[in-house]
Amino acid sequence: MNFPPPGPVEGSGVEGVGVAGSGANDDAFAEGGHGSARAGSFAPQLAMRLRAWEDGTRFYPGAIALCALCLGLVSSHAPAAGLIGGAAAGALFVLHKTLKAALVAAVLSAGFYLIPEARFSPAYWTTLGLVTAAGFFPRSLVTILLRAPRWCWVVSLLVAMASFCCVLLLQTPVATAAIFVGSLSAAFLGAGLARHLAMVDARLLAWGEDGLVPVTRDLLLGRVTAGMLHDLAQPLNVISMANGNMRYIVEQLDIGEDNRKQLLDRVARISSHTEAAAFILSLFRWFGRDGDKESSALNVRSALERALAATKSNVRHHGVSVELEGNALEHLLPEHHGALEMMAVAALLSAFGGFIGPNNEKRKGKVLLRAAMTPAHVVVTVRCIDENAAPAPARKLDHATLWLVEQVAIEAGGDFRSMLRSAQPTRFVIRLGRDDI
């Protein structure tokens, strides 16, 4: 399909780019001055903000914080309410609402002066402790706690129910222990429910510095690229065939040796670049798949090398080097080769991004990939060090990509973790179960 070239638009001074009625808009802007420009930009912003409030997304964290506050205040007279307040505290922890949790903790602390019974209420103290922990515990615990086996959720539900019944029926020290155990179980359940709600409605979490738009764009770009691979391969085949014919013609021409050598050098350069482009297309075509090679070649080393080849374009300068080491590089992975490649790509993208500063300054360092064998797993660690061999932070993975890669690891019977250091990820741990035992 041939598309017509863009032509100049009437009333516009730039070819190919213009808006109908632009002259009238310019006149209106000139007459209204900066005030009309402010009014024109304020209306869309107000509409977007009203839409965000209209769908209720902004109300979830505030409503949960209000529930935690009210349930905590009445827990001194109704200890069973403290268990439900613990569930609200767990939800605040997952939703990353540090300020709201701090405000609730401050009001509950002030409640000691307004409610004398609160000073001697185990439920009140437990709720205050959980809300305080929700505001100040490190966020790295979210993915660790919520990666628990499924049976843990059933056990927590049963424990919370039994504790709730004990608090309602008993007035002995057993009830005090039930308040503490039940509140912890309820906080775990509240965190899990909030996590599930955030997955259903992604707007509840900050899915990256710029929101969901970049993640969605990259995801759709990958799907669009997959459909173009065949179309890109055809021109490369034509170029390769034409280059081979050109070599044959140059070799048969009656020209001087110097001219022949120059032409053959150019033919060789075209051939090398064509092969490089074909290799890149192969990386795209077989990314995350296991069928491009024989099973004997699908080992840990090949998966990591393919991941490095796919991500090396993200290294912005020559001051970053990569090292592969470990005794598990030759371990065969015929079934989970693609999963390891995807997990390694996610870790390397984050690692390479850490060598570019916030002001685009270039940092030197090294990325170390170590594959080790354990009695039951193959463990691959990805960590960054600076030019002084000190641990260097990588760029933090957005929540959407991290969640997707975690699901890939679970499907492969493994695990993917982003280990934090000073609130910045410095090491990624990829663990896959061994299939040779």
C-alpha positions as CSV (number, residue, x, y, z in Angstrom):
1,M,0.0,0.0,0.0
2,N,1.4,3.4,-1.0
3,F,0.6,6.3,1.1
4,P,0.5,9.8,-0.5
5,P,3.2,12.2,0.8
6,P,2.0,14.8,3.3
7,G,1.4,18.2,1.6
8,P,1.4,21.7,2.9
9,V,-1.7,22.7,4.8
10,E,-3.4,26.0,3.9
11,G,-3.0,28.7,6.5
12,S,0.2,27.2,7.9
13,G,3.7,28.3,7.5
14,V,5.2,24.9,7.9
15,E,4.9,22.2,5.2
16,G,3.1,19.1,6.2
17,V,2.2,20.4,9.7
18,G,-0.8,22.7,10.3
19,V,-4.1,23.1,12.1
20,A,-7.2,24.3,10.4
21,G,-8.1,27.8,11.7
22,S,-4.7,28.4,13.2
23,G,-4.8,32.0,12.2
24,A,-8.0,32.6,14.1
25,N,-6.5,30.9,17.2
26,D,-3.4,33.1,16.9
27,D,-5.6,36.2,16.7
28,A,-7.6,35.1,19.7
29,F,-4.5,34.4,21.7
30,A,-3.2,37.9,20.8
31,E,-6.4,39.5,22.0
32,G,-6.8,37.5,25.1
33,G,-3.1,37.5,26.1
34,H,-1.7,35.1,28.7
35,G,-5.0,35.0,30.7
36,S,-6.8,33.1,27.9
37,A,-3.9,30.7,27.6
38,R,-4.1,29.9,31.3
39,A,-7.8,29.4,31.1
40,G,-7.4,27.1,28.1
41,S,-4.9,25.0,29.9
42,F,-6.7,25.0,33.2
43,A,-9.9,23.5,31.8
44,P,-8.4,20.2,30.6
45,Q,-6.5,19.8,33.9
46,L,-9.6,20.3,35.9
47,A,-11.5,17.8,33.7
48,M,-8.8,15.2,34.2
49,R,-8.8,15.7,38.0
50,L,-12.6,15.5,38.2
51,R,-12.5,12.3,36.2
52,A,-9.9,10.8,38.6
53,W,-12.2,11.7,41.6
54,E,-15.3,10.5,39.7
55,D,-14.2,6.9,39.2
56,G,-13.4,6.6,42.9
57,T,-9.7,5.7,42.6
58,R,-8.6,8.6,44.8
59,F,-11.0,7.6,47.5
60,Y,-9.6,4.1,48.2
61,P,-6.5,5.1,50.2
62,G,-8.3,7.8,52.1
63,A,-11.2,5.5,52.9
64,I,-8.8,2.8,54.2
65,A,-6.9,5.3,56.3
66,L,-10.2,6.5,57.8
67,C,-11.3,3.0,58.6
68,A,-8.0,2.3,60.3
69,L,-8.3,5.4,62.4
70,C,-12.0,4.8,63.4
71,L,-11.4,1.1,64.2
72,G,-8.3,1.9,66.1
73,L,-10.1,4.5,68.2
74,V,-12.9,2.2,69.2
75,S,-10.6,-0.8,69.8
76,S,-10.1,0.2,73.4
77,H,-13.8,-0.5,74.0
78,A,-14.3,-3.2,71.3
79,P,-11.1,-5.2,71.0
80,A,-12.5,-7.1,68.0
81,A,-12.4,-3.9,66.0
82,G,-8.6,-3.9,66.3
83,L,-8.4,-7.0,64.1
84,I,-10.2,-5.2,61.3
85,G,-8.0,-2.2,61.9
86,G,-5.0,-4.4,61.4
87,A,-6.3,-5.4,57.9
88,A,-6.6,-1.7,57.0
89,A,-3.0,-1.1,58.2
90,G,-1.8,-3.9,55.9
91,A,-3.7,-2.3,53.0
92,L,-2.0,1.1,53.7
93,F,1.4,-0.6,53.7
94,V,0.8,-2.1,50.2
95,L,-0.6,1.1,48.7
96,H,2.5,3.0,49.8
97,K,0.6,5.7,51.6
98,T,3.3,6.7,54.1
99,L,1.8,10.2,54.9
100,K,-1.7,8.8,55.5
101,A,-0.3,6.1,57.8
102,A,1.8,8.6,59.7
103,L,-1.3,10.9,60.2
104,V,-3.4,8.0,61.5
105,A,-0.5,6.9,63.8
106,A,-0.3,10.5,65.1
107,V,-4.0,10.7,65.8
108,L,-4.0,7.3,67.6
109,S,-1.0,8.5,69.7
110,A,-3.0,11.6,70.7
111,G,-5.9,9.3,71.6
112,F,-4.0,8.2,74.7
113,Y,-4.7,11.6,76.2
114,L,-8.4,11.6,75.1
115,I,-9.3,8.0,75.8
116,P,-7.9,6.8,79.2
117,E,-8.9,3.1,78.5
118,A,-6.6,3.1,75.5
119,R,-3.5,3.1,77.6
120,F,-4.3,-0.4,78.9
121,S,-5.9,-1.8,75.8
122,P,-3.8,-4.5,73.9
123,A,-5.9,-4.0,70.8
124,Y,-5.3,-0.3,70.8
125,W,-1.5,-0.7,71.1
126,T,-1.4,-3.5,68.5
127,T,-3.4,-1.3,66.0
128,L,-1.1,1.6,66.6
129,G,2.0,-0.5,66.1
130,L,0.7,-2.0,62.8
131,V,-0.3,1.4,61.4
132,T,3.1,2.8,62.4
133,A,4.8,-0.2,60.7
134,A,2.7,0.4,57.6
135,G,4.2,3.9,57.3
136,F,7.9,3.2,58.1
137,F,8.7,-0.4,57.2
138,P,10.8,-0.8,54.0
139,R,8.8,-1.4,50.9
140,S,11.0,-4.3,49.8
141,L,9.0,-6.4,52.2
142,V,5.8,-6.1,50.1
143,T,7.0,-8.4,47.4
144,I,8.6,-10.8,49.9
145,L,5.6,-11.1,52.1
146,L,3.1,-11.4,49.2
147,R,5.2,-14.1,47.5
148,A,4.1,-16.6,50.2
149,P,2.5,-20.0,49.1
150,R,-1.2,-20.0,48.6
151,W,-1.9,-22.2,51.6
152,C,-0.6,-19.4,53.8
153,W,-3.6,-17.3,52.9
154,V,-6.0,-20.0,53.9
155,V,-4.1,-20.5,57.2
156,S,-4.1,-16.8,57.9
157,L,-7.8,-16.6,57.2
158,L,-8.5,-19.4,59.6
159,V,-6.2,-18.0,62.3
160,A,-7.8,-14.5,62.0
161,M,-11.3,-16.1,62.2
162,A,-10.3,-18.2,65.3
163,S,-8.7,-15.1,66.9
164,F,-11.8,-13.0,66.3
165,C,-14.0,-15.6,67.9
166,C,-11.7,-15.8,70.9
167,V,-11.7,-12.1,71.4
168,L,-15.5,-12.0,71.3
169,L,-16.0,-15.0,73.7
170,L,-13.1,-14.9,76.1
171,Q,-11.9,-12.4,78.6
172,T,-8.7,-14.1,79.7
173,P,-5.0,-13.7,78.8
174,V,-5.8,-16.0,75.9
175,A,-7.8,-13.1,74.4
176,T,-4.8,-10.8,74.6
177,A,-2.7,-13.3,72.6
178,A,-5.5,-13.8,70.2
179,I,-5.7,-10.0,69.6
180,F,-2.0,-9.9,68.7
181,V,-2.0,-13.0,66.5
182,G,-5.3,-12.2,64.8
183,S,-4.2,-8.6,64.1
184,L,-1.0,-9.9,62.3
185,S,-3.0,-12.4,60.3
186,A,-5.6,-9.7,59.4
187,A,-2.8,-7.3,58.4
188,F,-1.4,-10.0,56.1
189,L,-4.9,-10.6,54.6
190,G,-5.5,-6.9,54.2
191,A,-2.2,-6.5,52.3
192,G,-3.0,-9.4,50.0
193,L,-6.5,-8.0,49.2
194,A,-5.0,-4.5,48.6
195,R,-2.4,-6.0,46.3
196,H,-5.1,-7.9,44.4
197,L,-7.2,-4.7,44.1
198,A,-4.1,-2.8,42.9
199,M,-3.5,-5.4,40.2
200,V,-7.1,-5.2,39.0
201,D,-7.1,-1.4,39.0
202,A,-3.5,-0.4,38.3
203,R,-4.1,3.3,39.0
204,L,-3.9,2.6,42.7
205,L,-0.1,2.0,42.5
206,A,2.7,4.1,41.1
207,W,3.6,1.8,38.3
208,G,6.8,3.7,37.5
209,E,8.1,7.2,37.5
210,D,5.8,8.2,34.6
211,G,2.9,5.9,35.3
212,L,1.4,3.2,33.1
213,V,1.8,5.0,29.7
214,P,5.5,4.1,29.1
215,V,4.9,0.5,30.2
216,T,1.9,0.1,27.9
217,R,3.8,1.8,25.0
218,D,6.7,-0.6,25.4
219,L,4.4,-3.6,25.6
220,L,2.5,-2.6,22.5
221,L,5.7,-1.7,20.7
222,G,7.0,-5.2,21.3
223,R,3.8,-6.8,19.9
224,V,3.9,-4.5,16.8
225,T,7.6,-5.3,16.2
226,A,6.8,-9.0,16.4
227,G,4.5,-8.6,13.4
228,M,7.1,-6.7,11.4
229,L,9.9,-9.3,11.7
230,H,8.8,-11.2,8.5
231,D,8.6,-7.9,6.6
232,L,12.0,-6.9,7.8
233,A,13.6,-10.3,6.9
234,Q,12.5,-10.1,3.3
235,P,14.6,-7.0,2.4
236,L,17.6,-8.4,4.2
237,N,17.3,-11.6,2.0
238,V,17.2,-9.5,-1.1
239,I,20.2,-7.4,0.0
240,S,22.1,-10.6,0.8
241,M,21.4,-12.2,-2.5
242,A,22.2,-9.0,-4.5
243,N,25.4,-8.7,-2.5
244,G,26.4,-12.2,-3.5
245,N,25.7,-11.6,-7.1
246,M,27.7,-8.4,-6.9
247,R,30.7,-10.3,-5.6
248,Y,30.5,-12.7,-8.5
249,I,30.3,-9.9,-11.0
250,V,33.2,-8.0,-9.4
251,E,35.3,-11.2,-9.5
252,Q,34.6,-11.6,-13.3
253,L,35.1,-8.0,-14.3
254,D,38.3,-7.1,-16.2
255,I,39.5,-4.3,-13.9
256,G,42.7,-3.6,-12.0
257,E,43.5,-5.4,-8.8
258,D,43.3,-2.2,-6.7
259,N,39.8,-1.4,-7.9
260,R,38.8,-5.0,-7.5
261,K,40.1,-5.1,-3.9
262,Q,38.2,-1.9,-3.1
263,L,34.9,-3.2,-4.5
264,L,35.3,-6.6,-2.7
265,D,36.0,-4.8,0.6
266,R,32.8,-2.9,0.2
267,V,30.9,-6.1,-0.7
268,A,32.4,-7.7,2.5
269,R,31.3,-4.7,4.6
270,I,27.7,-5.0,3.2
271,S,27.8,-8.7,4.0
272,S,29.0,-8.2,7.6
273,H,26.3,-5.6,8.3
274,T,23.6,-7.7,6.7
275,E,24.6,-10.6,8.9
276,A,24.6,-8.4,12.0
277,A,21.1,-7.2,11.1
278,A,19.9,-10.8,10.6
279,F,21.3,-11.7,14.0
280,I,19.3,-8.8,15.6
281,L,16.2,-10.1,13.8
282,S,16.9,-13.5,15.2
283,L,17.1,-12.1,18.7
284,F,13.7,-10.5,18.2
285,R,12.1,-13.6,16.6
286,W,13.3,-16.1,19.2
287,F,13.2,-13.9,22.3
288,G,11.8,-15.9,25.2
289,R,11.4,-19.0,23.1
290,D,13.2,-22.3,23.2
291,G,13.0,-23.6,19.6
292,D,15.8,-21.8,17.7
293,K,18.6,-24.2,18.6
294,E,19.2,-27.8,19.4
295,S,18.4,-28.8,23.0
296,S,22.1,-29.5,23.6
297,A,22.9,-25.8,23.1
298,L,20.1,-24.4,25.4
299,N,22.1,-23.9,28.6
300,V,22.5,-21.1,31.1
301,R,25.4,-19.5,29.2
302,S,23.4,-19.2,25.9
303,A,20.4,-17.7,27.7
304,L,22.6,-15.1,29.4
305,E,24.6,-14.4,26.2
306,R,21.4,-13.8,24.3
307,A,20.1,-11.5,27.0
308,L,23.3,-9.5,26.8
309,A,23.1,-9.3,23.0
310,A,19.5,-8.1,23.2
311,T,20.3,-5.4,25.8
312,K,23.8,-4.2,24.8
313,S,22.3,-1.3,22.9
314,N,21.1,0.2,26.2
315,V,24.7,0.7,27.3
316,R,25.2,4.4,26.5
317,H,29.0,4.5,26.7
318,H,32.1,2.3,26.8
319,G,32.8,2.6,30.5
320,V,30.5,-0.4,31.4
321,S,31.7,-3.9,31.1
322,V,30.0,-7.3,31.7
323,E,31.4,-10.4,33.2
324,L,29.9,-14.0,33.3
325,E,31.1,-16.4,35.9
326,G,30.0,-19.4,37.9
327,N,29.9,-23.2,37.8
328,A,26.3,-23.4,36.4
329,L,26.9,-21.7,33.0
330,E,27.0,-25.1,31.2
331,H,23.9,-26.4,32.9
332,L,21.2,-27.4,30.3
333,L,17.9,-25.6,30.4
334,P,15.9,-27.1,27.5
335,E,12.5,-26.2,29.1
336,H,13.1,-22.9,30.8
337,H,15.7,-21.3,28.5
338,G,13.3,-18.7,27.3
339,A,12.1,-17.8,30.8
340,L,15.7,-17.3,32.0
341,E,16.4,-15.1,29.0
342,M,13.4,-12.9,29.8
343,M,14.3,-12.6,33.4
344,A,17.9,-11.8,32.6
345,V,16.8,-9.1,30.1
346,A,14.7,-7.4,32.8
347,A,17.6,-7.4,35.3
348,L,20.1,-6.2,32.7
349,L,17.9,-3.3,31.5
350,S,17.7,-2.1,35.1
351,A,21.4,-2.7,35.7
352,F,22.5,-0.8,32.6
353,G,20.1,2.1,33.4
354,G,21.9,2.6,36.7
355,F,25.0,3.8,34.9
356,I,23.2,6.9,33.6
357,G,22.7,9.6,36.3
358,P,19.6,11.8,36.7
359,N,21.3,14.5,34.6
360,N,22.4,12.0,31.9
361,E,25.9,11.9,33.3
362,K,27.8,8.7,32.4
363,R,29.1,6.5,35.1
364,K,31.7,3.8,34.8
365,G,31.4,0.3,36.3
366,K,30.8,-3.3,35.8
367,V,27.8,-5.7,35.7
368,L,28.5,-9.1,37.2
369,L,26.4,-12.2,36.2
370,R,27.2,-15.2,38.4
371,A,25.4,-18.5,37.8
372,A,25.8,-21.0,40.7
373,M,24.5,-24.5,41.4
374,T,22.8,-25.4,44.6
375,P,21.5,-28.8,45.6
376,A,18.0,-28.0,44.2
377,H,18.3,-24.8,42.1
378,V,20.3,-22.8,39.6
379,V,20.8,-19.3,41.0
380,V,21.8,-16.4,38.8
381,T,22.7,-13.1,40.5
382,V,23.0,-9.8,38.6
383,R,24.7,-7.0,40.5
384,C,26.4,-3.7,39.7
385,I,29.7,-2.3,41.0
386,D,31.2,1.0,40.3
387,E,34.8,1.8,39.1
388,N,36.0,1.4,42.7
389,A,34.5,-2.1,43.0
390,A,31.9,-0.8,45.5
391,P,28.2,-1.8,45.1
392,A,26.4,0.5,42.8
393,P,22.6,0.9,42.6
394,A,20.7,-0.1,39.5
395,R,17.6,1.6,38.2
396,K,14.5,0.5,39.9
397,L,12.1,-1.7,38.0
398,D,8.6,-0.4,37.6
399,H,5.9,-2.4,39.3
400,A,4.2,-3.6,36.2
401,T,7.4,-5.1,34.7
402,L,8.4,-6.5,38.0
403,W,5.1,-8.2,38.5
404,L,5.1,-9.7,35.0
405,V,8.6,-11.0,35.3
406,E,7.7,-12.6,38.7
407,Q,4.8,-14.4,37.0
408,V,7.2,-15.7,34.3
409,A,9.4,-17.0,37.1
410,I,6.5,-18.7,38.9
411,E,5.4,-20.4,35.7
412,A,8.9,-21.7,35.2
413,G,8.9,-23.0,38.8
414,G,11.4,-20.4,39.9
415,D,11.8,-17.1,41.5
416,F,12.8,-13.5,40.6
417,R,13.7,-11.0,43.3
418,S,15.0,-7.5,43.3
419,M,17.2,-7.1,46.4
420,L,17.1,-3.6,47.8
421,R,20.0,-1.6,49.4
422,S,19.3,1.8,50.8
423,A,15.9,1.9,49.0
424,Q,17.6,1.2,45.6
425,P,17.9,-2.2,43.9
426,T,21.5,-3.3,43.7
427,R,21.1,-7.0,43.0
428,F,18.7,-9.3,41.2
429,V,18.4,-12.9,42.1
430,I,17.0,-15.4,39.6
431,R,16.3,-18.9,40.8
432,L,15.3,-21.9,38.7
433,G,14.6,-25.4,39.9
434,R,17.1,-28.1,38.6
435,D,15.5,-30.6,36.3
436,D,18.4,-33.1,36.5
437,I,17.6,-34.3,40.0
